[in-house]
Amino acid sequence: MPGTKPYYITTPIYYVNDRPHVGSCYTTLLADCAARFMRAAGRPTYFLTGTDEHGQKVEKSAAAKGVTPKQLADENADHFKAAFDFLHCTHDHFIRTTDAAHEAQVQEALRRLIKSGDVYLGTFEGWYDEGQEEYVTDNQAREKDYKAFNGQPLIKAKEENYYFRLSAFQKRLEEFFDKNLDFVRPEGRRNEVLGRLKMGLQDVPVSRTNFSWGIPFPKDIDPTGKHVTYVWIDALFNYITALNLLAPPNARDESANPVAANFWPAQIHAIGKEILWFHAVIWPALLMALNLPTPHCVYAHSFWIREGRKMSKSLGNFIDLETIHAYCDTYSVDAWRWFMLTQGPIEATDADFSHAKFIEVYNADLANGIGNAASRVLNMIEKYFGGSVPESRGLNDHADHDWPALAKAALDAATHGMNRFDLAGALSAGMFLSKRVDAYIVATEPFRMAKDPTRMPEVGSVLYNCAEALRLAATLLSCAMPSKMADVLQRFGQAPISDHARDEQRESRGQASLPLSELCQWGRLKPGTRVTKGESLFPRADPAASPPSSTSLVPDP
C-alpha cells in the first residue's frame, strides 16, 4: 500500500472568463478519483482546485457584460464550485486568486525574487497571444503562422515589465530533467518540453502595465502602482499559496487546512496539455529561485473531441454543463464519472466522446457488468439462503478462481496504477473481480447445484465467494463511483468507503475508516450478514435511444 507519506494533488485553476465545461470537469474528476483512493488507502491527502480570476481577458469580458471583473469572477467561480459539487468531487480547498491570502503571498514571492535578483525591470517588444495571455518568441510566432492558440492573430506589443530570469535556469533545468525522468508525463509530453527546451530559454514577464485587473506589485517595489502581476505568474503560485508556504505566521488563511504546508511538494499537478510549458519549465524555475522543492510530476492529459471532430461552440458540439447534467440525470453521475475516468484522454492522444461509445461502455461495464453481477448474487442469496450471507466451507473451489490470490492481485494492481496515475488501469483491477464473478458463476452453476438439496453447502460456498469478491470490487471502485459502490456495499451489509479524510464523524455515520490494505483482505464478509436486493443499479440503456436532451438550463448555484 502507498503508506503514510502525504499525497498532494492539484488541478489547474480554471479561468473565470467562461463557465466550466467537459475539459475542466475531466481534470477535476481525475484528481478526485486519485485523492479518494489515496485517502481510502490511509494516506494523508490534500486535493486542491480553484479559479484563476485575474488578467486582461477577464477585464475585457466583464466590461462587455457591464459588470466589474470581481462580479464576473464571483459568478463563474460559483459555477465551478457547483459543477464540482454536482460531480461529487471532494477537494480539500477551493482557492481563488482574488483571495486576500493568495494575493499577499504572491506579493511576498515577488519581493523575494526581486531581492535575489531573479526578477528585474525591462522592456518587452514582440508577439502576444491574447487568448492564452502568453508572450510568444519570434520563432514561435513564425511556427504558428502568427496565429494565437485560439486561431486569432497574434498581437504586436511593446511594454515595460518586470522579468523573471528564466534564461539563467537553462542548465539547471536540463540537469533537472535528466535526473527526473517522470517529472513530465506522459512521455510524449516530456519529449515536447525537451524539444522546446533545447531551443534555449528567454526571460519571461512577471508584470503587465496595460490593464489594471491583477495583483498589484508591492508598493515598496512599484510606488507608481502601474504594474500588476502577470496572470500566469499569479496563477502558478496558487499551488503553494493554498498551503500558506509564503505566508508569515500572522497572515495565514484559516480556511485552509492548518497542516497543509506538510503536503508540499505536490505528487501530481494534473493539467491539460495546452498549459504544459508554464508548469513544466517556468514553474520549477520559479521554485528553484525561491529555494523551494519542485513537484514530483506534471501530468498533462490530452483533449476531448466529439464524434470525431474538434469541439467548438460554433459547431454546436461543445460538451457544456447542460450536456453533462443531461447525461448524469439520465444515466447517473457515477456512470458519467466512470466513462470520463476510463475512456478519457489521459494519455498523449485525444479521446472521442460519442454517444454510441458512452452507451457501449455503460452497458458493458455497468449494466451488464458489476450491476448485473451484484443483482444475480443478491437474488441467489435471497432465494437459497433467505437473504443471509452463507458460510464458506471451501467446497467446490474452482481451479481457475483462487479468490484470496485474486483479491491480493487486484489490490496490488489498483495501488500500482494509482501510484502511476494510471487511473483506467487501476480501475480495471476492481472491474476485473466483477468479471471473474460472472465467469465463476458460469463455471460452477450454483443455480443448477441448488436443485440438489445435498449440494446446498457447495452452493453456499460459491455464493459466499461471489459476495466477497463483489464487496472487494465495490471497495476498489468506490473512488470512481462513490454513490453506486456505496449502494453495493450497503446491499451486502457493509459500510461505505469514507469519502473524505476531514469527515471526523465518518465512524458515527457508519462509514468505514480502515485502510484499503485491511478492507481488501479476503474473508472480511461475515456469514449471516443480511443482504438487500434493491432495484437495478444500472438499468440497461437502449443503444437506439436518442442522446439525452441538454435543453434544460443548469440551475444557478
N, C-alpha and C positions, 0 to 999 in steps of 0.2 A: 504494500500500500504506500501512498505518497508520503506518509509520515506526518510530522507536525510542523514542517517548515512553512512559514507564511506564504500564501499564494495571493498575488495581486494581479488582477486582470482588468483591462480598460477597453472601452470603445473610443473612437474619436468623439470629440464633442461636436454636435451637429449644428450646422449653420441655421440660424433662425430666419433666414431670408424667405423660407418656404416651410410648408408643413412636412411632417415625416412621410416616408414612402417605403417601398419594399427594401431599398438598399439600407437605409438606416435601421429599419426593423430587423433585417437579416443579421447585421453585425452585432446588434444588441442581443439577439437570440443566441448567437454563437457564444458570446461571453456569458450569458445567463446559464446556458447548459453546462459549460465548464465550471462555473462558480458553484452551481448546485452540486455537481459531482464532488468537487473538492471539499465542500462543506460536509457532505454526507460521509466522505472518507475520513473526517475528523481533522482536516487541515484548516488552520485559521485562514480565513478567506476575506478578501476585500474586493468588491466589484464596483467600478466607477463608470458612470456615464454622465452625460450632461449636454449643455448647449454652448455654442460659440456665438457671441452676441454683438461683437464689435465689427467695425470695418466700413469701408466706403459703400459697399453694396447694400448693407442694411440701412445706412443713412439715406441712400437714394430711394430704396424701396419704401421706406417709411414716409418720405416726402411725397412720393407718388400717391400714397394712400391717405395722405392728410393726417398722419399720426406722428408722434415722436418716435425716435428709434427705440427708446425704452418700452413704449407701449407695444410696438411691433414685437420686440423681443419677449415681453411678458406673454403676449397672446400665443406665439408659436412655441415658446418653452412649455406652456401648459399643454399644448397639443402633443408634444413629445412625451411629456410625463403621462398623459392619458393613454397614449398609444402603447407605451411600455407596460403600464399597469394592465391594460386590456390583454396583453400577450403574456401576462403573469411573470414579468421579469422581476428579479429580486436584487436590484442594485443596492449597495450599501449607502451610496451617496449620489445625488444628482447635482453636479456642480454647474454653476452659471458663471460666465466670465464677467458678468456685472456684479457678482458677489463682492462685497467690500473686502473680505479676507483674501480673495484671489487678487484683486487689484493692488492691495497693499503689498502682497508678496511679489507680484510682478515688478513693482517699483523697486523693491528691495533687491531683486535679481539684477535689475538694470544698474543700480548703484554699484553692486559688486563687480559687474562686468566692466563698467567704465573705470572703476578704481584699479582693476587688474590690467587695464589696457586692452582688453579683448573687444571693447566697443569704442568706436571713435566717431567724430563728426566728419562727414564728407559730402560729396555731391554725386548724384546718380544721373546718368543720361543714357537712355536706352529703351528697351521694349518692356511693356507691362501688360499682363493678362488680367483684365479687369474682372472677368468671371471667376477666376481662381484667386484673384488678388495676389498674384505671383509675378515677380520680376523674372525676365527671360533674357538670356545672353543672346548676342548677335548670332552665334552658331545655332542655338536652339530656335531662334526666330526663323532663320533660313530653312532649317529642317522642317519646321511646322508650316512653311509657306506663309509665314507672318499671320497665322491664324491662332486664335486662342483655343483653349480646351473645349469651349462650347461652340466653336466654329466662327465666332465673331472675329473681326480684325484686331490684331494687337495694337496697342496704343503707344505712340512715341511719347516718352515722358522725360522731364528734367526736374530734379528735385533735390534740395538739401536734406540729407538724412543722417541719422546715426547708423553706423555699420558694425556688424559683427565680423571679426577677422576669421571667417571660415577658412580662408586660404592658408592660414597658419597651421591648420589642423590636418593638412593633406597627408603627411607622412604618418601622423599618429592614427588617423582613421584607416589608412591602408594596413597598418600593423594590427589594428583592432579587428578588421575584417579577416585578416589571416589567422588570427587566434580564435575567433568566434565564428565558426562555420555555420552555426544555426541562428545567428543574430537576425538575419532576414530570411524569412521563409514565405512561400515555398521556394525551391531552388531557382526556378525561373525568375522570380523577383530579385533574388540575390544577384543573379547574373546581370540583370538590368542595371542595378545600382553600381556594380563593379565596373561595368562598361562606361557608365557616365562618370564615375569617379576617376577613371584613367584620363579623362579629358581635362582634368585639372579643376580645382575649386576656385570660385570667386567669392569675395566678401558679399554678405547679404545685408539688406537694410533691416534695421530694427525699429525705425520710426517713420512716420509719414507727416506731411505738413499741409496737404491739400484737402483735408477734411478734418472734422473735429470729433467724430463718434469713435472714441477709443480711450484706452487708459492713458491719461496724460503722463508725460515724463515727470519725474520728481522735480519740484520747483527749485531745489538746490542744485540741480543739474541744468535745467532749462527754465530760467526765470521769465523768459518771453512767453511761455505757455503755448508755443506754436507746434511743438512736437507731440504726437500721440504714438503709442506703441503700435508697430506693425501687427496686423491682426494674427498673422501666423506665429509670430514670436509669443504674443499674448496667449494664443490657443495652446501651443505646445507645453507651456508651463503648467497647465491645469493638472497634469499628471502628478506633479509634486506639490502644487499649492493645495490640492484636495487633501493631502496628507500633512499639511502645515509644516513642510520641511524648511520653508524660508521665513516662517513667522516667528517674531520674538515671543517669548513666553506670555507677555501681556496682551497679545493680539491674536489669540488662537480662535479658530472657527469652532464654536461649541456645537454646531450642527453636525460636525464630522466626528467619526469615531475617535475617542480620546487617545487610543493607542495606534492610530492609523500610521503614524510615522514608522512603526516597526515593519510595515509591509514593503517599503522600498528596498531594493529595486523591483520593478514590475516583472512578473514572469512573462506576461503576454500583453503587448499592445495590439489589439485586433483592429485592423483598418481596411479600407478599400484601396485598391492598387493605385488610384489616381493621386493619392497623397503620400505615396511611399517615400519620395525624396526628402520631404521635410522630416519624416520620422526616422529614416534610416541614416541620414547624413547630418542634417542641421541639428536635430535633437541630441544625438550623442555628443556632438561637438560642444553644444551649449553646456551639457552636463559636465564634460571634461573641463571646460573653462571654469565651472563653479566647483570643481573638485567633488562632484557627486557621482555615485555609481551609475553605470549605464544599465538599461533594462536588459533582460535576458533574450527577448525575442520580439521582433516586429513582424507580425503575421499579416500579410497583405493579400486578401482574397480578391477574386475577380468580380465581374458584374453579372447581374441577371439580364437576360434578353427575354423576349416574349414571342412565342410562336415563330421562332427563327429570325426575328427582326429586333434590331436595337430599340429599346424603349424610348418613346418620345411623346410628349404631351400633344404635339401637333399630329402625330399618327393615331392618337386616341388609344394607344396600347399600354399606357403607363399604369403600373400597379400601385394605386394610391390607397389611402386609408379606407375609402369606401369599398374598394375591391377586397381588401384584406378582411374588413368586417363582414362582408357578404360571405366569403368562404368560411370564416370562423362560425358565423351564425348557422350555416348550412351543415358543416361537417365537424365542427368543434374547434376550439382554439388549439387543443392538443394535436389534432390532425394537421392543422396548418403548421404548427411548430415542427412536427415530425417531417413533413415534406421539406420545409426550409432547411432543417438541420442535416437531412440525409441526402438531399438532391441538390443542394446549393453549390455555388461556385467557390468552394473553399480552396480549390487548387488553382493552377495557373491559367485555366481556361474558363470562359464564361459558361453559364448554365442557362438552359432554356426553360422558361416557365410556360407550360402548355396545360390547358385544362385536361386534355386526354391523359397526359402523364400524371397529373395530380390524382385523377380517378384510378389509374392503374396502380399507383403506389398505395393509395388509400385502401383499395380493395385487397391487394396482395399482402401488405404488411399488417394492416389494422383490422379490416372487416373479416377477411378470410384467414388472417394470421392470428395475432395474440387475442383478439376479441373472440374469434370462433373457438380457439383452444380453451380459453377460460370458460366459455359457455358449456362446451362439451364436458369438461371435467367437473364443473359445478353441478351440472344436470345429473351426471352419473353418481356423484357422491350423494346428491339428494335422493335419487331413485333407489340406489342399492344400500345406502347406509344411513338413511333418514336425516341427511344434512349434517352429519358429523364426520370429520376427517378420520378415515380408517387407520388402522395400525399397519405399520410396515413390518413385515416379518421376513423380508429378504427372499420372498418366494417369487418364482417365475422371473428372476432377474434376467435381463436380456443382454447378450454378449456385446452388442453394439452400444449399450447405454450404461456405462459406468457413471452413475449420476454424481457421486462425490467428486470424481475426477473432472467431469464435465462442468460442474459448478465452479471448481477452482480455476479451470482453464478460462471460463467466461469472465470471472472477476479479474484474472491476470490480464486478459486481452483488453477489457474495458479500461483498466488502470493504465496500461501501456499506451493505449490510444489517446486517452485524455492527457496524459503527460506530454504527448507529442502534438497535442491539439488536432488530432485526427478524430474529429467528433463522429463522423459517419462510421469509421472503423470501430470506435469504442461502442457505439450504439448497436452495431451489428452483433456484438457479443451477447447482449441481452436478448435480441430478437432470435439469435441462434438457439437459445434454450427453448423458446416458444416453439420454434420449428421442430426441435427434437422431440418435444411432447407429442406433436402430431404424428411424427414418424414412429414413436414408441407405441402410440395407441393403435396405429396400423399394424405394427409388428406383433403386439400382444393380444389385441382384440378382446378387451375386458368385457365388452357388451356380449360377446359370444360365451366367454367363460362364465358369465353370470347366470346363464341358463342352467348350469350345473351347480346345485347348492353346495356340493362338496368342494367346489373351487373358489368359494367366496373369499377365503383368506388370501388366495392369489390375486383376486380382483382388488381386494383392499390394498395389497402391496403395490400393485400397479397404479392405482389411483392416488395413493399417498405420494409416490414418486412424481406423478404428474402435477399434483397440487404443490408440492415443494419446489419443483422446477419452475412453475409459474410464479410462485412467490419470489423466487430469486430473479426471474426475468423482470417482473414488475419493479423490483428494487433497483436493478441496474438501469431500467428505462425511465425511472422517475425524474431524472434530470432533464429529459426531453419532453415527457408527457406527465407533468406532475399531478394534474387533476384526474385523468383517466387511470393512471397507475395507482394513485391513492384509492380509487374506487376498487380496482382489482384486489389490492391488499386488504381492504376492509371486507370484501366479499369472502376472502379466505380467513377472516378473523384476525387480521394483523393491523398494527398501527401504521399510518402513512409515514413516509420519509419526511423528516423535518425540512422545511423549505428555506429556513433562514437561521443562521447562527445567532443572530441577535434576539431571536424569539425566546426570551427567558422562561416563558410559560409553556413551552412546547410539551414538556413532560406532563404537566397538569391537563393539557388538552389531548393527551393520548398519543402524541407524536413520538416516533422513535428517536432515541438520542444515541444509540450505539453506532459506532463507525461501521462502514461497509465491510471491513475485514471480519467483523463479528456477525453482522446481519447476513452475510453471504456464506456463512458456514452451513454445510448441508446438515439437515436434521433439526433445525430450529422449530419447524412447524409441529405443534404438539397434537398427537392423536386425540380425538374427542372434541377438537375445536369446531365450533359451529360455523357453517358456511351459509352464504346467501346467494341465490341465483341472480336475482335482479334482471333488469332489462338489458337489451343488447348494448354492449359498449360502443360499437361502431357499426351501425346499420349499413348493410351493403349499399353502395352507390350505383346508380344506373349510368353506365357509360354513355347512353344515348341522350341523357338529360342535358338541357342547356346549362351553361355555366351560371353560377349564382349571380343574380342581378345586383349591381352596385349603385342603383339609382337612389337608394335611400341615403340621406345625409348621416354622417357620423355625428353622434351627439357632442355638443360642446363640452369640454372638460369642466 
